[in-house]
């Protein structure tokens, strides 16, 4: 069965395509500069600027999505942990003590 690509993979591929297009446009711009054709230069510059703006906007939007998603996930996980500790205080104390003993033993070996 074929695996469905995750949203992260699709977005990564899209970002790679955007950066590839931007790189191609910049390369065309450099090659056109060597020819010194002014109307061709102006068109390529406009295309490069537009692609750069589009790519920058996508990268900023994706960064904001990642930040928001990570923040929401961490908040949810912290709330879940807090509820567990409040519902099971002695179990939580036992887990903390056991973790402390393990860390103490590991550090004591050195």
NUFIKE-445792 format. One record per atom (N, C-alpha, C): residue in three letters; residue number from 1; x, y, z. Coordinates in steps of 0.001 Angstrom, whole numbers, plus 500000, padded with zeros to 6 digits. Last residue first. Example, Ala and Ser with C-alpha at 12.3 -4.5 7.8 and 13.67 -1.06 7.14 Angstrom:
<atoms>
rest / nr / east / north / up
SER / 2 / 512850 / 497750 / 507080
SER / 2 / 513670 / 498940 / 507140
SER / 2 / 512900 / 500030 / 507870
ALA / 1 / 513190 / 494310 / 507800
ALA / 1 / 512300 / 495500 / 507800
ALA / 1 / 513200 / 496700 / 507800
</atoms>
This chain:
<atoms>
rest / nr / east / north / up
UNK / 110 / 530393 / 507986 / 537968
UNK / 110 / 531521 / 508699 / 537345
UNK / 110 / 532448 / 509072 / 538403
UNK / 109 / 528350 / 507011 / 539490
UNK / 109 / 529272 / 506070 / 538863
UNK / 109 / 530504 / 506767 / 538297
UNK / 108 / 526742 / 509120 / 540174
UNK / 108 / 527643 / 508581 / 541187
UNK / 108 / 528659 / 507610 / 540610
UNK / 107 / 525115 / 509496 / 537978
UNK / 107 / 526144 / 510510 / 538261
UNK / 107 / 527159 / 510001 / 539272
UNK / 106 / 523518 / 507201 / 538200
UNK / 106 / 524308 / 507435 / 536988
UNK / 106 / 525422 / 508448 / 537242
UNK / 105 / 522330 / 507606 / 540710
UNK / 105 / 523192 / 506454 / 540473
UNK / 105 / 524075 / 506650 / 539253
UNK / 104 / 520884 / 509967 / 540197
UNK / 104 / 521921 / 509940 / 541222
UNK / 104 / 522877 / 508783 / 541041
UNK / 103 / 519080 / 509054 / 538259
UNK / 103 / 520042 / 510102 / 537904
UNK / 103 / 521190 / 510116 / 538910
UNK / 102 / 517678 / 507201 / 539875
UNK / 102 / 518381 / 506764 / 538663
UNK / 102 / 519440 / 507783 / 538260
UNK / 101 / 516626 / 508895 / 541853
UNK / 101 / 517536 / 507814 / 542224
UNK / 101 / 518344 / 507364 / 541010
UNK / 100 / 514972 / 510551 / 540291
UNK / 100 / 516089 / 511124 / 541043
UNK / 100 / 517106 / 510079 / 541444
UNK / 99 / 513091 / 508710 / 539399
UNK / 99 / 513942 / 509390 / 538416
UNK / 99 / 515160 / 510001 / 539100
UNK / 98 / 511927 / 508100 / 541870
UNK / 98 / 512615 / 507056 / 541098
UNK / 98 / 513559 / 507683 / 540063
UNK / 97 / 510793 / 510584 / 542516
UNK / 97 / 511823 / 510006 / 543383
UNK / 97 / 512619 / 508942 / 542624
UNK / 96 / 508927 / 510871 / 540428
UNK / 96 / 510006 / 511861 / 540593
UNK / 96 / 511136 / 511314 / 541445
UNK / 95 / 507278 / 508695 / 540962
UNK / 95 / 507987 / 508762 / 539680
UNK / 95 / 509160 / 509734 / 539776
UNK / 94 / 506320 / 509460 / 543513
UNK / 94 / 507079 / 508220 / 543341
UNK / 94 / 507885 / 508226 / 542050
UNK / 93 / 504916 / 511769 / 542866
UNK / 93 / 506048 / 511865 / 543790
UNK / 93 / 506935 / 510634 / 543648
UNK / 92 / 502950 / 510626 / 541234
UNK / 92 / 503887 / 511607 / 540672
UNK / 92 / 505115 / 511765 / 541552
UNK / 91 / 501583 / 509120 / 543077
UNK / 91 / 502230 / 508447 / 541953
UNK / 91 / 503285 / 509361 / 541344
UNK / 90 / 500595 / 511156 / 544660
UNK / 90 / 501574 / 510229 / 545217
UNK / 90 / 502287 / 509443 / 544133
UNK / 89 / 498781 / 512594 / 542914
UNK / 89 / 499959 / 513237 / 543509
UNK / 89 / 501007 / 512248 / 544025
UNK / 88 / 496895 / 512421 / 540529
UNK / 88 / 497694 / 511328 / 541111
UNK / 88 / 498944 / 511879 / 541801
UNK / 87 / 495741 / 514826 / 539764
UNK / 87 / 494873 / 513670 / 539991
UNK / 87 / 495592 / 512537 / 540715
UNK / 86 / 497968 / 516488 / 539447
UNK / 86 / 496928 / 516860 / 540411
UNK / 86 / 496006 / 515683 / 540746
UNK / 85 / 499314 / 515104 / 537440
UNK / 85 / 499958 / 515293 / 538738
UNK / 85 / 498928 / 515664 / 539796
UNK / 84 / 497432 / 515296 / 535352
UNK / 84 / 497844 / 513995 / 535867
UNK / 84 / 498450 / 514132 / 537261
UNK / 83 / 497331 / 518064 / 534944
UNK / 83 / 496124 / 517342 / 535393
UNK / 83 / 496493 / 515995 / 536008
UNK / 82 / 499972 / 518480 / 534051
UNK / 82 / 499500 / 519141 / 535270
UNK / 82 / 498265 / 518428 / 535830
UNK / 81 / 499910 / 517058 / 531656
UNK / 81 / 500830 / 516659 / 532715
UNK / 81 / 500378 / 517233 / 534056
UNK / 80 / 498031 / 518608 / 530268
UNK / 80 / 497787 / 517189 / 530503
UNK / 80 / 498654 / 516681 / 531653
UNK / 79 / 499397 / 521053 / 530140
UNK / 79 / 498112 / 520969 / 530838
UNK / 79 / 497777 / 519528 / 531195
UNK / 78 / 501566 / 520278 / 528556
UNK / 78 / 501806 / 520758 / 529914
UNK / 78 / 500522 / 520694 / 530735
UNK / 77 / 500221 / 519648 / 526174
UNK / 77 / 500957 / 518608 / 526890
UNK / 77 / 501235 / 519017 / 528334
UNK / 76 / 499190 / 522183 / 525485
UNK / 76 / 498282 / 521063 / 525712
UNK / 76 / 498977 / 519959 / 526514
UNK / 75 / 501578 / 523571 / 525137
UNK / 75 / 500619 / 524019 / 526141
UNK / 75 / 499666 / 522888 / 526501
UNK / 74 / 502682 / 522166 / 522990
UNK / 74 / 503366 / 522180 / 524279
UNK / 74 / 502441 / 522623 / 525404
UNK / 73 / 500752 / 522756 / 521009
UNK / 73 / 501027 / 521372 / 521404
UNK / 73 / 501691 / 521318 / 522776
UNK / 72 / 500959 / 525540 / 520800
UNK / 72 / 499692 / 524932 / 521199
UNK / 72 / 499894 / 523504 / 521698
UNK / 71 / 503649 / 525767 / 519932
UNK / 71 / 503208 / 526402 / 521172
UNK / 71 / 501924 / 525763 / 521678
UNK / 70 / 503519 / 524387 / 517493
UNK / 70 / 504390 / 523913 / 518566
UNK / 70 / 503962 / 524478 / 519901
UNK / 69 / 501704 / 526016 / 516055
UNK / 69 / 501418 / 524609 / 516300
UNK / 69 / 502239 / 524045 / 517449
UNK / 68 / 503095 / 528470 / 516029
UNK / 68 / 501775 / 528371 / 516657
UNK / 68 / 501447 / 526922 / 516996
UNK / 67 / 505442 / 527735 / 514624
UNK / 67 / 505513 / 528325 / 515953
UNK / 67 / 504195 / 528152 / 516693
UNK / 66 / 504385 / 526823 / 512184
UNK / 66 / 505173 / 525934 / 513035
UNK / 66 / 505233 / 526447 / 514465
UNK / 65 / 503153 / 529193 / 511279
UNK / 65 / 502358 / 527988 / 511517
UNK / 65 / 503094 / 527022 / 512441
UNK / 64 / 505397 / 530856 / 511010
UNK / 64 / 504339 / 531227 / 511961
UNK / 64 / 503467 / 530014 / 512289
UNK / 63 / 506711 / 529474 / 508984
UNK / 63 / 507350 / 529661 / 510286
UNK / 63 / 506334 / 530007 / 511362
UNK / 62 / 504870 / 529801 / 506922
UNK / 62 / 505162 / 528456 / 507427
UNK / 62 / 505823 / 528535 / 508791
UNK / 61 / 505015 / 532570 / 506569
UNK / 61 / 503743 / 531952 / 506943
UNK / 61 / 503976 / 530562 / 507532
UNK / 60 / 507703 / 532838 / 505794
UNK / 60 / 507225 / 533496 / 507005
UNK / 60 / 505928 / 532863 / 507492
UNK / 59 / 507636 / 531372 / 503405
UNK / 59 / 508515 / 530946 / 504491
UNK / 59 / 508062 / 531568 / 505812
UNK / 58 / 505808 / 532898 / 501893
UNK / 58 / 505513 / 531496 / 502234
UNK / 58 / 506354 / 531013 / 503408
UNK / 57 / 507210 / 535330 / 501724
UNK / 57 / 505894 / 535293 / 502365
UNK / 57 / 505529 / 533868 / 502779
UNK / 56 / 509466 / 534498 / 500281
UNK / 56 / 509620 / 535050 / 501631
UNK / 56 / 508299 / 535004 / 502391
UNK / 55 / 508254 / 533769 / 497880
UNK / 55 / 508950 / 532770 / 498681
UNK / 55 / 509110 / 533244 / 500116
UNK / 54 / 507263 / 536269 / 497012
UNK / 54 / 506362 / 535134 / 497223
UNK / 54 / 506989 / 534087 / 498135
UNK / 53 / 509656 / 537764 / 496819
UNK / 53 / 508585 / 538189 / 497726
UNK / 53 / 507644 / 537036 / 498046
UNK / 52 / 510974 / 536246 / 494852
UNK / 52 / 511583 / 536422 / 496159
UNK / 52 / 510528 / 536833 / 497190
UNK / 51 / 509257 / 536552 / 492703
UNK / 51 / 509464 / 535223 / 493276
UNK / 51 / 510077 / 535305 / 494663
UNK / 50 / 509551 / 539345 / 492329
UNK / 50 / 508243 / 538765 / 492639
UNK / 50 / 508386 / 537381 / 493276
UNK / 49 / 512295 / 539547 / 491720
UNK / 49 / 511739 / 540247 / 492881
UNK / 49 / 510408 / 539642 / 493301
UNK / 48 / 512390 / 538021 / 489367
UNK / 48 / 513169 / 537626 / 490541
UNK / 48 / 512623 / 538275 / 491809
UNK / 47 / 510741 / 539500 / 487692
UNK / 47 / 510388 / 538126 / 488020
UNK / 47 / 511117 / 537663 / 489278
UNK / 46 / 512239 / 541900 / 487590
UNK / 46 / 510870 / 541911 / 488113
UNK / 46 / 510427 / 540505 / 488518
UNK / 45 / 514595 / 540919 / 486394
UNK / 45 / 514628 / 541518 / 487729
UNK / 45 / 513254 / 541527 / 488368
UNK / 44 / 513611 / 540140 / 483894
UNK / 44 / 514157 / 539142 / 484815
UNK / 44 / 514226 / 539669 / 486243
UNK / 43 / 512844 / 542645 / 482866
UNK / 43 / 511870 / 541565 / 483028
UNK / 43 / 512357 / 540516 / 484031
UNK / 42 / 515327 / 543988 / 482862
UNK / 42 / 514215 / 544530 / 483639
UNK / 42 / 513176 / 543434 / 483898
UNK / 41 / 516806 / 542396 / 481076
UNK / 41 / 517236 / 542567 / 482470
UNK / 41 / 516084 / 543020 / 483341
UNK / 40 / 515446 / 542831 / 478714
UNK / 40 / 515492 / 541472 / 479266
UNK / 40 / 515874 / 541523 / 480742
UNK / 39 / 516018 / 545526 / 478382
UNK / 39 / 514618 / 545108 / 478545
UNK / 39 / 514546 / 543696 / 479129
UNK / 38 / 518949 / 545483 / 478266
UNK / 38 / 518216 / 546207 / 479296
UNK / 38 / 516756 / 545751 / 479458
UNK / 37 / 521372 / 543189 / 478153
UNK / 37 / 520176 / 543567 / 477401
UNK / 37 / 519202 / 544195 / 478387
UNK / 36 / 523879 / 542078 / 479001
UNK / 36 / 523607 / 543505 / 479091
UNK / 36 / 522467 / 543945 / 478158
UNK / 35 / 524937 / 539597 / 479348
UNK / 35 / 524552 / 539990 / 477995
UNK / 35 / 524269 / 541488 / 477898
UNK / 34 / 525279 / 539529 / 482082
UNK / 34 / 526466 / 539411 / 481237
UNK / 34 / 526161 / 539838 / 479810
UNK / 33 / 522696 / 539618 / 482900
UNK / 33 / 523552 / 540764 / 483188
UNK / 33 / 524793 / 540724 / 482310
UNK / 32 / 521782 / 537110 / 482285
UNK / 32 / 521302 / 538233 / 481485
UNK / 32 / 522151 / 539480 / 481710
UNK / 31 / 523014 / 535601 / 484287
UNK / 31 / 523374 / 535366 / 482887
UNK / 31 / 522942 / 536533 / 482004
UNK / 30 / 521677 / 536659 / 486509
UNK / 30 / 523131 / 536805 / 486396
UNK / 30 / 523572 / 536613 / 484950
UNK / 29 / 519075 / 535848 / 485920
UNK / 29 / 519386 / 537263 / 486076
UNK / 29 / 520882 / 537505 / 485913
UNK / 28 / 519319 / 533103 / 485983
UNK / 28 / 518961 / 533756 / 484723
UNK / 28 / 519313 / 535239 / 484763
UNK / 27 / 519843 / 532854 / 488739
UNK / 27 / 520849 / 532429 / 487762
UNK / 27 / 520570 / 533059 / 486399
UNK / 26 / 517434 / 533722 / 489742
UNK / 26 / 518645 / 534496 / 490044
UNK / 26 / 519753 / 534131 / 489062
UNK / 25 / 515814 / 531659 / 488788
UNK / 25 / 515577 / 533026 / 488355
UNK / 25 / 516805 / 533898 / 488604
UNK / 24 / 516843 / 529438 / 490155
UNK / 24 / 516870 / 529475 / 488687
UNK / 24 / 516712 / 530900 / 488170
UNK / 23 / 516253 / 530199 / 492803
UNK / 23 / 517641 / 530024 / 492378
UNK / 23 / 517768 / 530087 / 490861
UNK / 22 / 513481 / 530142 / 492680
UNK / 22 / 514168 / 531384 / 492996
UNK / 22 / 515622 / 531317 / 492543
UNK / 21 / 513075 / 527428 / 492176
UNK / 21 / 512628 / 528427 / 491202
UNK / 21 / 513351 / 529756 / 491428
UNK / 20 / 514138 / 526393 / 494565
UNK / 20 / 514741 / 526015 / 493282
UNK / 20 / 514364 / 527032 / 492207
UNK / 19 / 512375 / 527443 / 496430
UNK / 19 / 513773 / 527863 / 496478
UNK / 19 / 514502 / 527517 / 495180
UNK / 18 / 510051 / 526091 / 495628
UNK / 18 / 510103 / 527554 / 495617
UNK / 18 / 511546 / 528042 / 495594
UNK / 17 / 510828 / 523428 / 496083
UNK / 17 / 510501 / 523874 / 494725
UNK / 17 / 510584 / 525397 / 494620
UNK / 16 / 511139 / 523528 / 498864
UNK / 16 / 512280 / 523206 / 498024
UNK / 16 / 512047 / 523649 / 496586
UNK / 15 / 508491 / 524063 / 499584
UNK / 15 / 509533 / 525044 / 499905
UNK / 15 / 510781 / 524795 / 499053
UNK / 14 / 507318 / 521689 / 498736
UNK / 14 / 506896 / 522955 / 498138
UNK / 14 / 507952 / 524030 / 498384
UNK / 13 / 508572 / 519854 / 500431
UNK / 13 / 508778 / 519764 / 498987
UNK / 13 / 508402 / 521057 / 498286
UNK / 12 / 507518 / 520758 / 502846
UNK / 12 / 508967 / 520780 / 502631
UNK / 12 / 509278 / 520728 / 501147
UNK / 11 / 504820 / 520247 / 502467
UNK / 11 / 505262 / 521635 / 502635
UNK / 11 / 506767 / 521757 / 502421
UNK / 10 / 504895 / 517473 / 502316
UNK / 10 / 504374 / 518245 / 501189
UNK / 10 / 504867 / 519685 / 501275
UNK / 9 / 505889 / 516849 / 504859
UNK / 9 / 506646 / 516469 / 503673
UNK / 9 / 506206 / 517285 / 502468
UNK / 8 / 503830 / 517850 / 506457
UNK / 8 / 505184 / 518404 / 506606
UNK / 8 / 506018 / 518081 / 505374
UNK / 7 / 501702 / 516251 / 505768
UNK / 7 / 501645 / 517683 / 505452
UNK / 7 / 503033 / 518298 / 505505
UNK / 6 / 502930 / 513123 / 504425
UNK / 6 / 502434 / 513982 / 505488
UNK / 6 / 502430 / 515442 / 505026
UNK / 5 / 501791 / 511022 / 501767
UNK / 5 / 502798 / 511945 / 502312
UNK / 5 / 502169 / 512859 / 503364
UNK / 4 / 500618 / 507775 / 502290
UNK / 4 / 500225 / 509154 / 501997
UNK / 4 / 501270 / 510099 / 502590
UNK / 3 / 502043 / 504914 / 500866
UNK / 3 / 501923 / 505773 / 502031
UNK / 3 / 501562 / 507185 / 501605
UNK / 2 / 500501 / 502216 / 499225
UNK / 2 / 501274 / 503457 / 499143
UNK / 2 / 501004 / 504315 / 500372
UNK / 1 / 500822 / 498826 / 500000
UNK / 1 / 500000 / 500000 / 500000
UNK / 1 / 500877 / 501253 / 500000
</atoms>
